[in-house]
Amino acid sequence: MTSLEGAVDMLRGAERILILCHQFPDGDTLGSACALCRSLRKLGKRAAIRCSDPIGPKFAYLFRELPDDEFEPDLVVAVDIADRGLLGEPLLSRWGMTTGLSIDHHHTASPFAAHTCADQTAAATCELIFTILKKMGIPIGKPVADALYTGITTDTGCFRYVNTTPETHRIAAELMEDGADSVEIDRAMFDTKSRARLALERYVLDTIRLTPDGRVAIIRLTKPIVRETGASEDDLDGIATIPRTIAGVHIGITLREKDDGNFRVSMRARPPADASEICRVFGGGGHRGAAGCTLPPPLETAEQKITAAAERYLDRNL
């Protein structure tokens, strides 16, 4: 484990930095990467971003006037990645064993980099990046402020989730003072839906399943359904929060079929339930309120396993 000061020293000492995002990228990993990349370039360093999965148009504004660069790095930095496996292919095979620094905030993280800078009390990795940039004396400016605000607002559900702290609000306020367009970012992240997203939500609401006691809600997203609705990766973002909105539900489970046939479990928990504790049983992890894991097919068996684990957890703890 390394301190924030140690992370600063590593970043200052490198001239060519490659920044890795996790697969199925969200606002925090992309915001962290873009903010760090732009800031390092201000220092005259070469910096670039890599992700195993495509970046959807929803986050295109983060990369505006941020051209790519190709080089052999002398430092590889992972941002918001709790486990080596979350790099996804091809990053896993190329950089999984040579990552020099990991900056993260997950309390179920499995350290895989040579040096890990982590703070489990931070609501988002973007909070750590903000502090690191401050310690490096790099001016924030609007593009970096937009990127950091994006990571913070998406990981806190627009400041509604239990991970939101007074420090989260203080950082967000400073980012707004530095030019972050909070109104437009929040609108794009939470208040704008495509027709495909509405079709997907309609399907989810029609097919959502509840356990007999109503404490666990489950939705299925198979590849045929995603194709039928025309939903993109951006449209799928946030779908996993729907089951948790039902009154009486403590655990919401979304099973999404991946290209390799496995099922990605996205779990959302209402306090005091801990989603990460359940997902850890299946080799996953995350936060108390939001966690994930991967289960093999068939779908019925995967659903039975994860639902039974959630029910056992609730029986023991609530």
C-alpha positions as CSV (number, residue, x, y, z in Angstrom):
1,M,0.0,0.0,0.0
2,T,1.3,3.5,-0.9
3,S,0.1,6.9,0.3
4,L,-1.2,9.7,-1.8
5,E,2.2,11.3,-1.5
6,G,3.8,8.1,-2.8
7,A,1.4,8.1,-5.7
8,V,2.4,11.7,-6.4
9,D,6.1,10.8,-6.4
10,M,5.5,7.9,-8.8
11,L,3.5,10.1,-11.2
12,R,6.1,12.9,-11.0
13,G,8.9,10.4,-11.7
14,A,7.4,9.0,-14.9
15,E,7.4,10.6,-18.3
16,R,5.2,8.2,-20.2
17,I,2.1,7.1,-18.3
18,L,-0.5,4.7,-19.6
19,I,-3.9,4.9,-17.8
20,L,-6.1,1.8,-17.7
21,C,-9.9,1.8,-17.2
22,H,-12.0,-1.2,-16.1
23,Q,-14.2,-3.1,-18.5
24,F,-17.9,-1.9,-18.9
25,P,-16.5,1.6,-18.1
26,D,-18.5,3.9,-15.9
27,G,-18.2,7.5,-15.1
28,D,-15.7,7.1,-12.3
29,T,-13.1,5.1,-14.1
30,L,-13.5,7.3,-17.2
31,G,-13.6,10.5,-15.3
32,S,-10.5,9.5,-13.3
33,A,-8.6,8.5,-16.4
34,C,-9.5,11.6,-18.4
35,A,-8.7,14.0,-15.5
36,L,-5.4,12.3,-14.8
37,C,-4.4,12.2,-18.5
38,R,-5.2,15.9,-19.1
39,S,-3.4,16.9,-16.0
40,L,-0.2,14.9,-16.7
41,R,-0.1,16.4,-20.2
42,K,-0.1,19.9,-18.6
43,L,3.2,18.9,-17.0
44,G,4.6,18.0,-20.4
45,K,4.4,14.3,-19.9
46,R,3.0,11.8,-22.4
47,A,-0.2,10.2,-21.2
48,A,-2.8,8.0,-22.8
49,I,-5.9,6.0,-21.8
50,R,-6.8,2.4,-22.6
51,C,-10.0,0.5,-22.1
52,S,-11.0,-3.0,-23.2
53,D,-14.6,-2.0,-24.0
54,P,-15.9,0.7,-26.3
55,I,-16.7,4.1,-24.8
56,G,-20.3,5.0,-25.4
57,P,-21.4,8.4,-26.7
58,K,-22.8,9.3,-23.3
59,F,-19.2,9.9,-22.1
60,A,-17.9,11.4,-25.4
61,Y,-17.6,14.9,-23.9
62,L,-14.9,13.6,-21.5
63,F,-12.6,12.9,-24.5
64,R,-13.2,16.2,-26.4
65,E,-9.9,17.6,-27.6
66,L,-8.1,14.8,-25.9
67,P,-6.2,13.1,-28.8
68,D,-4.8,9.6,-28.4
69,D,-1.1,8.8,-28.2
70,E,0.9,5.7,-28.8
71,F,4.1,5.0,-26.8
72,E,5.8,2.4,-24.6
73,P,5.0,3.5,-21.1
74,D,7.4,3.7,-18.2
75,L,4.5,3.6,-15.8
76,V,1.1,1.9,-16.1
77,V,-1.7,3.2,-13.8
78,A,-5.0,1.5,-13.1
79,V,-7.9,3.8,-12.0
80,D,-11.0,2.5,-10.2
81,I,-10.1,-1.1,-10.7
82,A,-10.6,-3.4,-7.7
83,D,-9.3,-6.6,-9.3
84,R,-7.0,-7.5,-12.1
85,G,-9.8,-9.5,-13.8
86,L,-11.8,-6.3,-14.2
87,L,-9.3,-5.0,-16.8
88,G,-10.9,-7.3,-19.3
89,E,-9.3,-8.5,-22.5
90,P,-7.0,-7.4,-24.1
91,L,-5.7,-5.2,-21.3
92,L,-5.5,-8.1,-18.9
93,S,-3.1,-10.1,-21.1
94,R,-1.1,-7.0,-22.1
95,W,-0.8,-5.0,-18.8
96,G,-2.3,-7.1,-16.1
97,M,1.0,-8.2,-14.7
98,T,3.0,-5.0,-15.2
99,T,0.7,-2.4,-13.6
100,G,2.9,-0.1,-11.5
101,L,0.2,1.9,-9.6
102,S,-3.4,1.3,-8.8
103,I,-5.6,4.2,-7.5
104,D,-8.9,2.9,-6.1
105,H,-11.6,3.3,-3.5
106,H,-13.3,-0.2,-3.3
107,H,-13.2,-1.8,0.1
108,T,-13.2,-5.3,-1.4
109,A,-10.2,-4.6,-3.6
110,S,-7.7,-7.3,-4.4
111,P,-4.4,-5.5,-4.9
112,F,-2.7,-6.5,-8.1
113,A,-0.4,-3.6,-8.9
114,A,3.1,-3.1,-7.6
115,H,1.9,-0.2,-5.6
116,T,-1.7,0.5,-4.5
117,C,-3.1,3.9,-3.4
118,A,-6.5,3.3,-1.9
119,D,-9.0,5.1,0.3
120,Q,-12.1,3.1,1.1
121,T,-13.8,6.1,2.7
122,A,-13.8,8.0,-0.6
123,A,-17.1,8.0,-2.5
124,A,-15.3,7.7,-5.9
125,T,-11.8,7.3,-7.2
126,C,-12.2,10.7,-8.7
127,E,-12.0,12.1,-5.1
128,L,-8.5,10.5,-4.8
129,I,-7.5,11.9,-8.2
130,F,-8.7,15.4,-7.1
131,T,-6.5,15.2,-4.0
132,I,-3.5,13.9,-6.0
133,L,-3.8,16.7,-8.5
134,K,-4.0,19.2,-5.7
135,K,-0.8,17.8,-4.1
136,M,0.9,18.0,-7.5
137,G,0.0,21.6,-7.8
138,I,-1.7,21.2,-11.1
139,P,-4.5,23.7,-11.9
140,I,-7.9,21.9,-12.4
141,G,-9.6,23.9,-15.1
142,K,-13.0,23.1,-16.7
143,P,-12.2,19.9,-18.7
144,V,-10.6,18.2,-15.7
145,A,-13.4,19.6,-13.4
146,D,-16.0,18.1,-15.7
147,A,-14.3,14.7,-15.7
148,L,-13.9,14.6,-11.9
149,Y,-17.4,15.8,-11.3
150,T,-18.7,13.1,-13.6
151,G,-17.0,10.3,-11.6
152,I,-18.3,11.7,-8.3
153,T,-21.9,12.3,-9.4
154,T,-22.2,8.9,-11.1
155,D,-20.7,6.9,-8.2
156,T,-22.9,8.6,-5.7
157,G,-26.1,8.5,-7.7
158,C,-26.2,12.3,-7.9
159,F,-25.3,12.5,-4.2
160,R,-28.1,10.2,-3.1
161,Y,-26.2,7.0,-2.2
162,V,-24.9,6.1,1.3
163,N,-21.3,6.6,0.2
164,T,-21.8,10.3,-0.1
165,T,-19.9,12.2,2.6
166,P,-19.5,15.9,3.6
167,E,-16.1,15.7,1.8
168,T,-17.8,14.6,-1.3
169,H,-19.9,17.7,-1.3
170,R,-16.9,19.9,-0.5
171,I,-15.0,18.5,-3.5
172,A,-18.0,18.8,-5.8
173,A,-18.5,22.4,-4.8
174,E,-14.8,23.2,-5.6
175,L,-15.1,21.5,-8.9
176,M,-18.1,23.6,-9.7
177,E,-16.1,26.7,-8.8
178,D,-13.4,25.4,-11.2
179,G,-15.9,25.3,-14.0
180,A,-17.6,21.9,-13.9
181,D,-21.0,22.1,-15.6
182,S,-22.9,20.2,-12.9
183,V,-26.3,20.9,-14.3
184,E,-25.6,19.6,-17.8
185,I,-23.6,16.6,-16.5
186,D,-26.3,15.6,-14.1
187,R,-28.9,16.0,-16.9
188,A,-26.9,13.8,-19.3
189,M,-26.2,11.2,-16.7
190,F,-29.6,10.9,-15.0
191,D,-32.3,12.8,-16.8
192,T,-31.8,11.9,-20.5
193,K,-33.1,8.6,-22.0
194,S,-33.2,7.3,-25.5
195,R,-36.2,5.5,-27.0
196,A,-34.2,2.2,-26.7
197,R,-33.7,2.8,-23.0
198,L,-37.4,3.4,-22.5
199,A,-38.1,0.1,-24.3
200,L,-35.6,-1.7,-22.1
201,E,-37.1,-0.2,-19.0
202,R,-40.6,-1.2,-20.1
203,Y,-39.3,-4.8,-20.6
204,V,-37.6,-4.8,-17.2
205,L,-40.8,-3.5,-15.4
206,D,-42.9,-6.1,-17.2
207,T,-40.6,-9.1,-16.3
208,I,-39.1,-8.2,-12.9
209,R,-39.2,-11.1,-10.4
210,L,-39.6,-11.0,-6.7
211,T,-38.8,-13.6,-4.1
212,P,-41.9,-14.7,-2.0
213,D,-41.0,-12.4,0.9
214,G,-40.4,-9.5,-1.5
215,R,-37.0,-8.7,-0.1
216,V,-35.1,-9.6,-3.3
217,A,-35.9,-8.4,-6.9
218,I,-34.3,-9.9,-10.0
219,I,-34.2,-8.8,-13.6
220,R,-32.7,-10.6,-16.6
221,L,-31.0,-9.0,-19.6
222,T,-30.3,-11.6,-22.2
223,K,-28.5,-10.8,-25.5
224,P,-31.7,-11.3,-27.6
225,I,-33.6,-8.8,-25.4
226,V,-30.8,-6.2,-25.7
227,R,-30.8,-6.6,-29.5
228,E,-34.6,-6.5,-29.7
229,T,-34.7,-3.1,-27.8
230,G,-31.7,-1.7,-29.7
231,A,-30.1,-0.7,-26.4
232,S,-26.5,0.4,-26.4
233,E,-24.0,0.3,-23.6
234,D,-25.1,3.8,-22.6
235,D,-28.7,2.6,-22.4
236,L,-27.8,-0.2,-20.1
237,D,-26.0,2.1,-17.6
238,G,-28.1,2.5,-14.5
239,I,-30.6,-0.3,-15.3
240,A,-29.3,-2.2,-12.2
241,T,-30.7,0.4,-9.9
242,I,-34.4,-0.3,-10.9
243,P,-35.0,-3.4,-8.7
244,R,-33.8,-1.6,-5.6
245,T,-36.4,1.2,-6.0
246,I,-39.3,-1.2,-5.2
247,A,-40.7,-0.7,-1.7
248,G,-39.6,-3.6,0.6
249,V,-36.7,-4.7,-1.6
250,H,-33.4,-4.9,0.2
251,I,-31.4,-6.5,-2.6
252,G,-31.8,-5.9,-6.3
253,I,-30.1,-8.3,-8.7
254,T,-29.5,-7.8,-12.5
255,L,-28.2,-10.7,-14.5
256,R,-26.8,-9.6,-17.9
257,E,-25.6,-12.1,-20.5
258,K,-22.1,-11.4,-21.7
259,D,-20.6,-12.2,-25.1
260,D,-18.8,-15.2,-23.7
261,G,-22.1,-16.7,-22.4
262,N,-21.4,-15.9,-18.8
263,F,-23.7,-13.7,-16.8
264,R,-22.6,-10.5,-15.2
265,V,-24.3,-9.9,-11.9
266,S,-24.9,-6.3,-10.8
267,M,-26.2,-6.1,-7.3
268,R,-27.6,-3.1,-5.5
269,A,-28.4,-3.1,-1.8
270,R,-30.4,-0.9,0.5
271,P,-28.7,0.0,3.8
272,P,-27.8,-1.8,6.0
273,A,-27.5,-4.7,3.6
274,D,-24.0,-5.2,2.1
275,A,-24.0,-6.2,-1.6
276,S,-20.2,-6.7,-1.6
277,E,-20.4,-9.4,1.0
278,I,-22.8,-11.5,-1.1
279,C,-20.8,-11.0,-4.3
280,R,-17.6,-11.9,-2.6
281,V,-18.9,-15.5,-2.3
282,F,-18.7,-15.8,-6.0
283,G,-15.3,-14.1,-6.5
284,G,-16.7,-10.6,-7.0
285,G,-16.8,-7.5,-4.9
286,G,-17.5,-3.8,-4.9
287,H,-19.2,-1.5,-2.3
288,R,-21.9,-2.0,0.3
289,G,-24.5,-0.4,-1.9
290,A,-23.3,-1.7,-5.3
291,A,-21.3,-4.8,-6.1
292,G,-20.9,-7.4,-8.9
293,C,-19.6,-10.8,-9.8
294,T,-19.8,-13.2,-12.8
295,L,-21.6,-16.5,-13.0
296,P,-21.5,-19.3,-15.6
297,P,-24.6,-20.4,-17.6
298,P,-27.3,-21.6,-17.7
299,L,-29.3,-18.5,-16.7
300,E,-31.7,-20.4,-14.5
301,T,-28.9,-21.9,-12.4
302,A,-27.1,-18.6,-12.2
303,E,-30.3,-16.8,-11.0
304,Q,-31.0,-19.6,-8.4
305,K,-27.4,-19.4,-7.0
306,I,-27.2,-15.6,-6.6
307,T,-30.8,-15.3,-5.3
308,A,-30.3,-18.1,-2.7
309,A,-27.1,-16.3,-1.6
310,A,-28.9,-13.0,-1.2
311,E,-31.8,-14.7,0.8
312,R,-29.3,-16.5,3.1
313,Y,-27.5,-13.2,3.7
314,L,-30.7,-11.4,4.6
315,D,-31.9,-14.3,6.9
316,R,-28.6,-14.0,8.8
317,N,-28.2,-10.3,9.0
318,L,-31.5,-8.5,8.7
